[in-house]
Amino acid sequence: NFPKGIFASLYTTVKASEEEVVGWYKEFYKEAAFVHVLDEAPDMKQVVNTNKCLIHVEKHGDTVLITSVIDNLIKGASGQAVQNMNLMFGLDQKEGLRLKSSGF
């Protein structure tokens, strides 16, 4: 039972190893202020009341499973607006968004 948040999953087939796929995600998001690629499955409690998006990648045979969690009330709407405003005004994109989850 979660008060808010989105847990999303996606799967596809790929011939690359799990380490390669995880590496692709970590490389792509290395400069992202709020997106983090985790080595273990995320928990919704880690993102509630934050602007974070947590991603986890695992491989089963040729199938790769990508899971992500966000707090849709912050990351999904108001937090995104603040982040965009910060970028438009030349501020640090994290300004006003250094929020701490209530579960951890």
Phi and psi restraints in degrees (range 20) as a CNS / XPLOR table:
assign (resid 1 and name C) (resid 2 and name N)
       (resid 2 and name CA) (resid 2 and name C) 1.0 -116.3 20.0 2
assign (resid 2 and name N) (resid 2 and name CA)
       (resid 2 and name C) (resid 3 and name N) 1.0 135.8 20.0 2
assign (resid 2 and name C) (resid 3 and name N)
       (resid 3 and name CA) (resid 3 and name C) 1.0 -69.9 20.0 2
assign (resid 3 and name N) (resid 3 and name CA)
       (resid 3 and name C) (resid 4 and name N) 1.0 -30.4 20.0 2
assign (resid 3 and name C) (resid 4 and name N)
       (resid 4 and name CA) (resid 4 and name C) 1.0 -166.4 20.0 2
assign (resid 4 and name N) (resid 4 and name CA)
       (resid 4 and name C) (resid 5 and name N) 1.0 160.7 20.0 2
assign (resid 4 and name C) (resid 5 and name N)
       (resid 5 and name CA) (resid 5 and name C) 1.0 129.5 20.0 2
assign (resid 5 and name N) (resid 5 and name CA)
       (resid 5 and name C) (resid 6 and name N) 1.0 163.1 20.0 2
assign (resid 5 and name C) (resid 6 and name N)
       (resid 6 and name CA) (resid 6 and name C) 1.0 -127.4 20.0 2
assign (resid 6 and name N) (resid 6 and name CA)
       (resid 6 and name C) (resid 7 and name N) 1.0 127.1 20.0 2
assign (resid 6 and name C) (resid 7 and name N)
       (resid 7 and name CA) (resid 7 and name C) 1.0 -111.3 20.0 2
assign (resid 7 and name N) (resid 7 and name CA)
       (resid 7 and name C) (resid 8 and name N) 1.0 115.4 20.0 2
assign (resid 7 and name C) (resid 8 and name N)
       (resid 8 and name CA) (resid 8 and name C) 1.0 -119.8 20.0 2
assign (resid 8 and name N) (resid 8 and name CA)
       (resid 8 and name C) (resid 9 and name N) 1.0 148.2 20.0 2
assign (resid 8 and name C) (resid 9 and name N)
       (resid 9 and name CA) (resid 9 and name C) 1.0 -137.1 20.0 2
assign (resid 9 and name N) (resid 9 and name CA)
       (resid 9 and name C) (resid 10 and name N) 1.0 153.0 20.0 2
assign (resid 9 and name C) (resid 10 and name N)
       (resid 10 and name CA) (resid 10 and name C) 1.0 -145.5 20.0 2
assign (resid 10 and name N) (resid 10 and name CA)
       (resid 10 and name C) (resid 11 and name N) 1.0 142.8 20.0 2
assign (resid 10 and name C) (resid 11 and name N)
       (resid 11 and name CA) (resid 11 and name C) 1.0 -136.0 20.0 2
assign (resid 11 and name N) (resid 11 and name CA)
       (resid 11 and name C) (resid 12 and name N) 1.0 151.0 20.0 2
assign (resid 11 and name C) (resid 12 and name N)
       (resid 12 and name CA) (resid 12 and name C) 1.0 -156.0 20.0 2
assign (resid 12 and name N) (resid 12 and name CA)
       (resid 12 and name C) (resid 13 and name N) 1.0 169.0 20.0 2
assign (resid 12 and name C) (resid 13 and name N)
       (resid 13 and name CA) (resid 13 and name C) 1.0 -100.7 20.0 2
assign (resid 13 and name N) (resid 13 and name CA)
       (resid 13 and name C) (resid 14 and name N) 1.0 144.6 20.0 2
assign (resid 13 and name C) (resid 14 and name N)
       (resid 14 and name CA) (resid 14 and name C) 1.0 -154.6 20.0 2
assign (resid 14 and name N) (resid 14 and name CA)
       (resid 14 and name C) (resid 15 and name N) 1.0 144.9 20.0 2
assign (resid 14 and name C) (resid 15 and name N)
       (resid 15 and name CA) (resid 15 and name C) 1.0 -86.4 20.0 2
assign (resid 15 and name N) (resid 15 and name CA)
       (resid 15 and name C) (resid 16 and name N) 1.0 -19.2 20.0 2
assign (resid 15 and name C) (resid 16 and name N)
       (resid 16 and name CA) (resid 16 and name C) 1.0 -65.2 20.0 2
assign (resid 16 and name N) (resid 16 and name CA)
       (resid 16 and name C) (resid 17 and name N) 1.0 158.6 20.0 2
assign (resid 16 and name C) (resid 17 and name N)
       (resid 17 and name CA) (resid 17 and name C) 1.0 -73.9 20.0 2
assign (resid 17 and name N) (resid 17 and name CA)
       (resid 17 and name C) (resid 18 and name N) 1.0 163.1 20.0 2
assign (resid 17 and name C) (resid 18 and name N)
       (resid 18 and name CA) (resid 18 and name C) 1.0 -59.4 20.0 2
assign (resid 18 and name N) (resid 18 and name CA)
       (resid 18 and name C) (resid 19 and name N) 1.0 -41.3 20.0 2
assign (resid 18 and name C) (resid 19 and name N)
       (resid 19 and name CA) (resid 19 and name C) 1.0 -60.7 20.0 2
assign (resid 19 and name N) (resid 19 and name CA)
       (resid 19 and name C) (resid 20 and name N) 1.0 -39.7 20.0 2
assign (resid 19 and name C) (resid 20 and name N)
       (resid 20 and name CA) (resid 20 and name C) 1.0 -65.1 20.0 2
assign (resid 20 and name N) (resid 20 and name CA)
       (resid 20 and name C) (resid 21 and name N) 1.0 -45.9 20.0 2
assign (resid 20 and name C) (resid 21 and name N)
       (resid 21 and name CA) (resid 21 and name C) 1.0 -63.9 20.0 2
assign (resid 21 and name N) (resid 21 and name CA)
       (resid 21 and name C) (resid 22 and name N) 1.0 -44.8 20.0 2
assign (resid 21 and name C) (resid 22 and name N)
       (resid 22 and name CA) (resid 22 and name C) 1.0 -60.0 20.0 2
assign (resid 22 and name N) (resid 22 and name CA)
       (resid 22 and name C) (resid 23 and name N) 1.0 -42.3 20.0 2
assign (resid 22 and name C) (resid 23 and name N)
       (resid 23 and name CA) (resid 23 and name C) 1.0 -59.7 20.0 2
assign (resid 23 and name N) (resid 23 and name CA)
       (resid 23 and name C) (resid 24 and name N) 1.0 -39.7 20.0 2
assign (resid 23 and name C) (resid 24 and name N)
       (resid 24 and name CA) (resid 24 and name C) 1.0 -61.4 20.0 2
assign (resid 24 and name N) (resid 24 and name CA)
       (resid 24 and name C) (resid 25 and name N) 1.0 -45.4 20.0 2
assign (resid 24 and name C) (resid 25 and name N)
       (resid 25 and name CA) (resid 25 and name C) 1.0 -65.1 20.0 2
assign (resid 25 and name N) (resid 25 and name CA)
       (resid 25 and name C) (resid 26 and name N) 1.0 -45.4 20.0 2
assign (resid 25 and name C) (resid 26 and name N)
       (resid 26 and name CA) (resid 26 and name C) 1.0 -63.3 20.0 2
assign (resid 26 and name N) (resid 26 and name CA)
       (resid 26 and name C) (resid 27 and name N) 1.0 -39.0 20.0 2
assign (resid 26 and name C) (resid 27 and name N)
       (resid 27 and name CA) (resid 27 and name C) 1.0 -65.9 20.0 2
assign (resid 27 and name N) (resid 27 and name CA)
       (resid 27 and name C) (resid 28 and name N) 1.0 -45.5 20.0 2
assign (resid 27 and name C) (resid 28 and name N)
       (resid 28 and name CA) (resid 28 and name C) 1.0 -61.7 20.0 2
assign (resid 28 and name N) (resid 28 and name CA)
       (resid 28 and name C) (resid 29 and name N) 1.0 -41.3 20.0 2
assign (resid 28 and name C) (resid 29 and name N)
       (resid 29 and name CA) (resid 29 and name C) 1.0 -98.6 20.0 2
assign (resid 29 and name N) (resid 29 and name CA)
       (resid 29 and name C) (resid 30 and name N) 1.0 10.8 20.0 2
assign (resid 29 and name C) (resid 30 and name N)
       (resid 30 and name CA) (resid 30 and name C) 1.0 -60.7 20.0 2
assign (resid 30 and name N) (resid 30 and name CA)
       (resid 30 and name C) (resid 31 and name N) 1.0 -28.7 20.0 2
assign (resid 30 and name C) (resid 31 and name N)
       (resid 31 and name CA) (resid 31 and name C) 1.0 -97.8 20.0 2
assign (resid 31 and name N) (resid 31 and name CA)
       (resid 31 and name C) (resid 32 and name N) 1.0 -2.7 20.0 2
assign (resid 31 and name C) (resid 32 and name N)
       (resid 32 and name CA) (resid 32 and name C) 1.0 -71.6 20.0 2
assign (resid 32 and name N) (resid 32 and name CA)
       (resid 32 and name C) (resid 33 and name N) 1.0 131.3 20.0 2
assign (resid 32 and name C) (resid 33 and name N)
       (resid 33 and name CA) (resid 33 and name C) 1.0 -70.9 20.0 2
assign (resid 33 and name N) (resid 33 and name CA)
       (resid 33 and name C) (resid 34 and name N) 1.0 -31.6 20.0 2
assign (resid 33 and name C) (resid 34 and name N)
       (resid 34 and name CA) (resid 34 and name C) 1.0 -123.7 20.0 2
assign (resid 34 and name N) (resid 34 and name CA)
       (resid 34 and name C) (resid 35 and name N) 1.0 -2.2 20.0 2
assign (resid 34 and name C) (resid 35 and name N)
       (resid 35 and name CA) (resid 35 and name C) 1.0 -101.1 20.0 2
assign (resid 35 and name N) (resid 35 and name CA)
       (resid 35 and name C) (resid 36 and name N) 1.0 128.6 20.0 2
assign (resid 35 and name C) (resid 36 and name N)
       (resid 36 and name CA) (resid 36 and name C) 1.0 -129.7 20.0 2
assign (resid 36 and name N) (resid 36 and name CA)
       (resid 36 and name C) (resid 37 and name N) 1.0 131.2 20.0 2
assign (resid 36 and name C) (resid 37 and name N)
       (resid 37 and name CA) (resid 37 and name C) 1.0 -95.9 20.0 2
assign (resid 37 and name N) (resid 37 and name CA)
       (resid 37 and name C) (resid 38 and name N) 1.0 119.8 20.0 2
assign (resid 37 and name C) (resid 38 and name N)
       (resid 38 and name CA) (resid 38 and name C) 1.0 -98.3 20.0 2
assign (resid 38 and name N) (resid 38 and name CA)
       (resid 38 and name C) (resid 39 and name N) 1.0 154.9 20.0 2
assign (resid 38 and name C) (resid 39 and name N)
       (resid 39 and name CA) (resid 39 and name C) 1.0 -85.7 20.0 2
assign (resid 39 and name N) (resid 39 and name CA)
       (resid 39 and name C) (resid 40 and name N) 1.0 -12.6 20.0 2
assign (resid 39 and name C) (resid 40 and name N)
       (resid 40 and name CA) (resid 40 and name C) 1.0 -132.9 20.0 2
assign (resid 40 and name N) (resid 40 and name CA)
       (resid 40 and name C) (resid 41 and name N) 1.0 162.3 20.0 2
assign (resid 40 and name C) (resid 41 and name N)
       (resid 41 and name CA) (resid 41 and name C) 1.0 -57.9 20.0 2
assign (resid 41 and name N) (resid 41 and name CA)
       (resid 41 and name C) (resid 42 and name N) 1.0 136.9 20.0 2
assign (resid 41 and name C) (resid 42 and name N)
       (resid 42 and name CA) (resid 42 and name C) 1.0 -76.9 20.0 2
assign (resid 42 and name N) (resid 42 and name CA)
       (resid 42 and name C) (resid 43 and name N) 1.0 160.2 20.0 2
assign (resid 42 and name C) (resid 43 and name N)
       (resid 43 and name CA) (resid 43 and name C) 1.0 -119.8 20.0 2
assign (resid 43 and name N) (resid 43 and name CA)
       (resid 43 and name C) (resid 44 and name N) 1.0 139.3 20.0 2
assign (resid 43 and name C) (resid 44 and name N)
       (resid 44 and name CA) (resid 44 and name C) 1.0 -55.0 20.0 2
assign (resid 44 and name N) (resid 44 and name CA)
       (resid 44 and name C) (resid 45 and name N) 1.0 -33.9 20.0 2
assign (resid 44 and name C) (resid 45 and name N)
       (resid 45 and name CA) (resid 45 and name C) 1.0 -59.2 20.0 2
assign (resid 45 and name N) (resid 45 and name CA)
       (resid 45 and name C) (resid 46 and name N) 1.0 -24.4 20.0 2
assign (resid 45 and name C) (resid 46 and name N)
       (resid 46 and name CA) (resid 46 and name C) 1.0 -73.3 20.0 2
assign (resid 46 and name N) (resid 46 and name CA)
       (resid 46 and name C) (resid 47 and name N) 1.0 -16.0 20.0 2
assign (resid 46 and name C) (resid 47 and name N)
       (resid 47 and name CA) (resid 47 and name C) 1.0 -117.5 20.0 2
assign (resid 47 and name N) (resid 47 and name CA)
       (resid 47 and name C) (resid 48 and name N) 1.0 -15.1 20.0 2
assign (resid 47 and name C) (resid 48 and name N)
       (resid 48 and name CA) (resid 48 and name C) 1.0 -57.5 20.0 2
assign (resid 48 and name N) (resid 48 and name CA)
       (resid 48 and name C) (resid 49 and name N) 1.0 131.7 20.0 2
assign (resid 48 and name C) (resid 49 and name N)
       (resid 49 and name CA) (resid 49 and name C) 1.0 66.9 20.0 2
assign (resid 49 and name N) (resid 49 and name CA)
       (resid 49 and name C) (resid 50 and name N) 1.0 26.0 20.0 2
assign (resid 49 and name C) (resid 50 and name N)
       (resid 50 and name CA) (resid 50 and name C) 1.0 -131.1 20.0 2
assign (resid 50 and name N) (resid 50 and name CA)
       (resid 50 and name C) (resid 51 and name N) 1.0 171.7 20.0 2
assign (resid 50 and name C) (resid 51 and name N)
       (resid 51 and name CA) (resid 51 and name C) 1.0 -99.5 20.0 2
assign (resid 51 and name N) (resid 51 and name CA)
       (resid 51 and name C) (resid 52 and name N) 1.0 15.5 20.0 2
assign (resid 51 and name C) (resid 52 and name N)
       (resid 52 and name CA) (resid 52 and name C) 1.0 -79.9 20.0 2
assign (resid 52 and name N) (resid 52 and name CA)
       (resid 52 and name C) (resid 53 and name N) 1.0 152.4 20.0 2
assign (resid 52 and name C) (resid 53 and name N)
       (resid 53 and name CA) (resid 53 and name C) 1.0 -125.4 20.0 2
assign (resid 53 and name N) (resid 53 and name CA)
       (resid 53 and name C) (resid 54 and name N) 1.0 120.6 20.0 2
assign (resid 53 and name C) (resid 54 and name N)
       (resid 54 and name CA) (resid 54 and name C) 1.0 -107.4 20.0 2
assign (resid 54 and name N) (resid 54 and name CA)
       (resid 54 and name C) (resid 55 and name N) 1.0 133.4 20.0 2
assign (resid 54 and name C) (resid 55 and name N)
       (resid 55 and name CA) (resid 55 and name C) 1.0 -124.0 20.0 2
assign (resid 55 and name N) (resid 55 and name CA)
       (resid 55 and name C) (resid 56 and name N) 1.0 142.1 20.0 2
assign (resid 55 and name C) (resid 56 and name N)
       (resid 56 and name CA) (resid 56 and name C) 1.0 -134.1 20.0 2
assign (resid 56 and name N) (resid 56 and name CA)
       (resid 56 and name C) (resid 57 and name N) 1.0 139.2 20.0 2
assign (resid 56 and name C) (resid 57 and name N)
       (resid 57 and name CA) (resid 57 and name C) 1.0 -124.5 20.0 2
assign (resid 57 and name N) (resid 57 and name CA)
       (resid 57 and name C) (resid 58 and name N) 1.0 131.8 20.0 2
assign (resid 57 and name C) (resid 58 and name N)
       (resid 58 and name CA) (resid 58 and name C) 1.0 -143.5 20.0 2
assign (resid 58 and name N) (resid 58 and name CA)
       (resid 58 and name C) (resid 59 and name N) 1.0 151.8 20.0 2
assign (resid 58 and name C) (resid 59 and name N)
       (resid 59 and name CA) (resid 59 and name C) 1.0 -119.2 20.0 2
assign (resid 59 and name N) (resid 59 and name CA)
       (resid 59 and name C) (resid 60 and name N) 1.0 138.9 20.0 2
assign (resid 59 and name C) (resid 60 and name N)
       (resid 60 and name CA) (resid 60 and name C) 1.0 -130.3 20.0 2
assign (resid 60 and name N) (resid 60 and name CA)
       (resid 60 and name C) (resid 61 and name N) 1.0 105.3 20.0 2
assign (resid 60 and name C) (resid 61 and name N)
       (resid 61 and name CA) (resid 61 and name C) 1.0 63.8 20.0 2
assign (resid 61 and name N) (resid 61 and name CA)
       (resid 61 and name C) (resid 62 and name N) 1.0 -127.2 20.0 2
assign (resid 61 and name C) (resid 62 and name N)
       (resid 62 and name CA) (resid 62 and name C) 1.0 -93.0 20.0 2
assign (resid 62 and name N) (resid 62 and name CA)
       (resid 62 and name C) (resid 63 and name N) 1.0 3.5 20.0 2
assign (resid 62 and name C) (resid 63 and name N)
       (resid 63 and name CA) (resid 63 and name C) 1.0 -99.9 20.0 2
assign (resid 63 and name N) (resid 63 and name CA)
       (resid 63 and name C) (resid 64 and name N) 1.0 129.3 20.0 2
assign (resid 63 and name C) (resid 64 and name N)
       (resid 64 and name CA) (resid 64 and name C) 1.0 -107.2 20.0 2
assign (resid 64 and name N) (resid 64 and name CA)
       (resid 64 and name C) (resid 65 and name N) 1.0 134.4 20.0 2
assign (resid 64 and name C) (resid 65 and name N)
       (resid 65 and name CA) (resid 65 and name C) 1.0 -111.6 20.0 2
assign (resid 65 and name N) (resid 65 and name CA)
       (resid 65 and name C) (resid 66 and name N) 1.0 123.0 20.0 2
assign (resid 65 and name C) (resid 66 and name N)
       (resid 66 and name CA) (resid 66 and name C) 1.0 -112.8 20.0 2
assign (resid 66 and name N) (resid 66 and name CA)
       (resid 66 and name C) (resid 67 and name N) 1.0 125.1 20.0 2
assign (resid 66 and name C) (resid 67 and name N)
       (resid 67 and name CA) (resid 67 and name C) 1.0 -119.9 20.0 2
assign (resid 67 and name N) (resid 67 and name CA)
       (resid 67 and name C) (resid 68 and name N) 1.0 149.0 20.0 2
assign (resid 67 and name C) (resid 68 and name N)
       (resid 68 and name CA) (resid 68 and name C) 1.0 -145.3 20.0 2
assign (resid 68 and name N) (resid 68 and name CA)
       (resid 68 and name C) (resid 69 and name N) 1.0 153.7 20.0 2
assign (resid 68 and name C) (resid 69 and name N)
       (resid 69 and name CA) (resid 69 and name C) 1.0 -134.9 20.0 2
assign (resid 69 and name N) (resid 69 and name CA)
       (resid 69 and name C) (resid 70 and name N) 1.0 141.1 20.0 2
assign (resid 69 and name C) (resid 70 and name N)
       (resid 70 and name CA) (resid 70 and name C) 1.0 -143.0 20.0 2
assign (resid 70 and name N) (resid 70 and name CA)
       (resid 70 and name C) (resid 71 and name N) 1.0 159.2 20.0 2
assign (resid 70 and name C) (resid 71 and name N)
       (resid 71 and name CA) (resid 71 and name C) 1.0 -91.7 20.0 2
assign (resid 71 and name N) (resid 71 and name CA)
       (resid 71 and name C) (resid 72 and name N) 1.0 104.8 20.0 2
assign (resid 71 and name C) (resid 72 and name N)
       (resid 72 and name CA) (resid 72 and name C) 1.0 -65.5 20.0 2
assign (resid 72 and name N) (resid 72 and name CA)
       (resid 72 and name C) (resid 73 and name N) 1.0 -18.3 20.0 2
assign (resid 72 and name C) (resid 73 and name N)
       (resid 73 and name CA) (resid 73 and name C) 1.0 -82.6 20.0 2
assign (resid 73 and name N) (resid 73 and name CA)
       (resid 73 and name C) (resid 74 and name N) 1.0 -21.2 20.0 2
assign (resid 73 and name C) (resid 74 and name N)
       (resid 74 and name CA) (resid 74 and name C) 1.0 -105.9 20.0 2
assign (resid 74 and name N) (resid 74 and name CA)
       (resid 74 and name C) (resid 75 and name N) 1.0 -64.5 20.0 2
assign (resid 74 and name C) (resid 75 and name N)
       (resid 75 and name CA) (resid 75 and name C) 1.0 -63.4 20.0 2
assign (resid 75 and name N) (resid 75 and name CA)
       (resid 75 and name C) (resid 76 and name N) 1.0 -34.7 20.0 2
assign (resid 75 and name C) (resid 76 and name N)
       (resid 76 and name CA) (resid 76 and name C) 1.0 -76.2 20.0 2
assign (resid 76 and name N) (resid 76 and name CA)
       (resid 76 and name C) (resid 77 and name N) 1.0 -22.2 20.0 2
assign (resid 76 and name C) (resid 77 and name N)
       (resid 77 and name CA) (resid 77 and name C) 1.0 -142.4 20.0 2
assign (resid 77 and name N) (resid 77 and name CA)
       (resid 77 and name C) (resid 78 and name N) 1.0 -79.8 20.0 2
assign (resid 77 and name C) (resid 78 and name N)
       (resid 78 and name CA) (resid 78 and name C) 1.0 -64.5 20.0 2
assign (resid 78 and name N) (resid 78 and name CA)
       (resid 78 and name C) (resid 79 and name N) 1.0 -41.9 20.0 2
assign (resid 78 and name C) (resid 79 and name N)
       (resid 79 and name CA) (resid 79 and name C) 1.0 -63.9 20.0 2
assign (resid 79 and name N) (resid 79 and name CA)
       (resid 79 and name C) (resid 80 and name N) 1.0 -38.2 20.0 2
assign (resid 79 and name C) (resid 80 and name N)
       (resid 80 and name CA) (resid 80 and name C) 1.0 -66.0 20.0 2
assign (resid 80 and name N) (resid 80 and name CA)
       (resid 80 and name C) (resid 81 and name N) 1.0 -38.1 20.0 2
assign (resid 80 and name C) (resid 81 and name N)
       (resid 81 and name CA) (resid 81 and name C) 1.0 -64.4 20.0 2
assign (resid 81 and name N) (resid 81 and name CA)
       (resid 81 and name C) (resid 82 and name N) 1.0 -43.5 20.0 2
assign (resid 81 and name C) (resid 82 and name N)
       (resid 82 and name CA) (resid 82 and name C) 1.0 -65.3 20.0 2
assign (resid 82 and name N) (resid 82 and name CA)
       (resid 82 and name C) (resid 83 and name N) 1.0 -43.8 20.0 2
assign (resid 82 and name C) (resid 83 and name N)
       (resid 83 and name CA) (resid 83 and name C) 1.0 -60.3 20.0 2
assign (resid 83 and name N) (resid 83 and name CA)
       (resid 83 and name C) (resid 84 and name N) 1.0 -44.6 20.0 2
assign (resid 83 and name C) (resid 84 and name N)
       (resid 84 and name CA) (resid 84 and name C) 1.0 -64.9 20.0 2
assign (resid 84 and name N) (resid 84 and name CA)
       (resid 84 and name C) (resid 85 and name N) 1.0 -41.3 20.0 2
assign (resid 84 and name C) (resid 85 and name N)
       (resid 85 and name CA) (resid 85 and name C) 1.0 -61.5 20.0 2
assign (resid 85 and name N) (resid 85 and name CA)
       (resid 85 and name C) (resid 86 and name N) 1.0 -43.3 20.0 2
assign (resid 85 and name C) (resid 86 and name N)
       (resid 86 and name CA) (resid 86 and name C) 1.0 -57.8 20.0 2
assign (resid 86 and name N) (resid 86 and name CA)
       (resid 86 and name C) (resid 87 and name N) 1.0 -45.3 20.0 2
assign (resid 86 and name C) (resid 87 and name N)
       (resid 87 and name CA) (resid 87 and name C) 1.0 -64.0 20.0 2
assign (resid 87 and name N) (resid 87 and name CA)
       (resid 87 and name C) (resid 88 and name N) 1.0 -41.0 20.0 2
assign (resid 87 and name C) (resid 88 and name N)
       (resid 88 and name CA) (resid 88 and name C) 1.0 -63.2 20.0 2
assign (resid 88 and name N) (resid 88 and name CA)
       (resid 88 and name C) (resid 89 and name N) 1.0 -34.3 20.0 2
assign (resid 88 and name C) (resid 89 and name N)
       (resid 89 and name CA) (resid 89 and name C) 1.0 -98.0 20.0 2
assign (resid 89 and name N) (resid 89 and name CA)
       (resid 89 and name C) (resid 90 and name N) 1.0 10.8 20.0 2
assign (resid 89 and name C) (resid 90 and name N)
       (resid 90 and name CA) (resid 90 and name C) 1.0 72.3 20.0 2
assign (resid 90 and name N) (resid 90 and name CA)
       (resid 90 and name C) (resid 91 and name N) 1.0 21.7 20.0 2
assign (resid 90 and name C) (resid 91 and name N)
       (resid 91 and name CA) (resid 91 and name C) 1.0 -91.4 20.0 2
assign (resid 91 and name N) (resid 91 and name CA)
       (resid 91 and name C) (resid 92 and name N) 1.0 164.2 20.0 2
assign (resid 91 and name C) (resid 92 and name N)
       (resid 92 and name CA) (resid 92 and name C) 1.0 -59.7 20.0 2
assign (resid 92 and name N) (resid 92 and name CA)
       (resid 92 and name C) (resid 93 and name N) 1.0 127.9 20.0 2
assign (resid 92 and name C) (resid 93 and name N)
       (resid 93 and name CA) (resid 93 and name C) 1.0 -62.9 20.0 2
assign (resid 93 and name N) (resid 93 and name CA)
       (resid 93 and name C) (resid 94 and name N) 1.0 -15.1 20.0 2
assign (resid 93 and name C) (resid 94 and name N)
       (resid 94 and name CA) (resid 94 and name C) 1.0 -86.9 20.0 2
assign (resid 94 and name N) (resid 94 and name CA)
       (resid 94 and name C) (resid 95 and name N) 1.0 -8.3 20.0 2
assign (resid 94 and name C) (resid 95 and name N)
       (resid 95 and name CA) (resid 95 and name C) 1.0 -56.2 20.0 2
assign (resid 95 and name N) (resid 95 and name CA)
       (resid 95 and name C) (resid 96 and name N) 1.0 126.0 20.0 2
assign (resid 95 and name C) (resid 96 and name N)
       (resid 96 and name CA) (resid 96 and name C) 1.0 77.0 20.0 2
assign (resid 96 and name N) (resid 96 and name CA)
       (resid 96 and name C) (resid 97 and name N) 1.0 2.5 20.0 2
assign (resid 96 and name C) (resid 97 and name N)
       (resid 97 and name CA) (resid 97 and name C) 1.0 -122.5 20.0 2
assign (resid 97 and name N) (resid 97 and name CA)
       (resid 97 and name C) (resid 98 and name N) 1.0 12.7 20.0 2
assign (resid 97 and name C) (resid 98 and name N)
       (resid 98 and name CA) (resid 98 and name C) 1.0 -80.7 20.0 2
assign (resid 98 and name N) (resid 98 and name CA)
       (resid 98 and name C) (resid 99 and name N) 1.0 72.3 20.0 2
assign (resid 98 and name C) (resid 99 and name N)
       (resid 99 and name CA) (resid 99 and name C) 1.0 -98.9 20.0 2
assign (resid 99 and name N) (resid 99 and name CA)
       (resid 99 and name C) (resid 100 and name N) 1.0 150.5 20.0 2
assign (resid 99 and name C) (resid 100 and name N)
       (resid 100 and name CA) (resid 100 and name C) 1.0 -111.8 20.0 2
assign (resid 100 and name N) (resid 100 and name CA)
       (resid 100 and name C) (resid 101 and name N) 1.0 135.0 20.0 2
assign (resid 100 and name C) (resid 101 and name N)
       (resid 101 and name CA) (resid 101 and name C) 1.0 -64.9 20.0 2
assign (resid 101 and name N) (resid 101 and name CA)
       (resid 101 and name C) (resid 102 and name N) 1.0 150.5 20.0 2
assign (resid 101 and name C) (resid 102 and name N)
       (resid 102 and name CA) (resid 102 and name C) 1.0 -84.2 20.0 2
assign (resid 102 and name N) (resid 102 and name CA)
       (resid 102 and name C) (resid 103 and name N) 1.0 -13.9 20.0 2
assign (resid 102 and name C) (resid 103 and name N)
       (resid 103 and name CA) (resid 103 and name C) 1.0 -90.5 20.0 2
assign (resid 103 and name N) (resid 103 and name CA)
       (resid 103 and name C) (resid 104 and name N) 1.0 -20.7 20.0 2
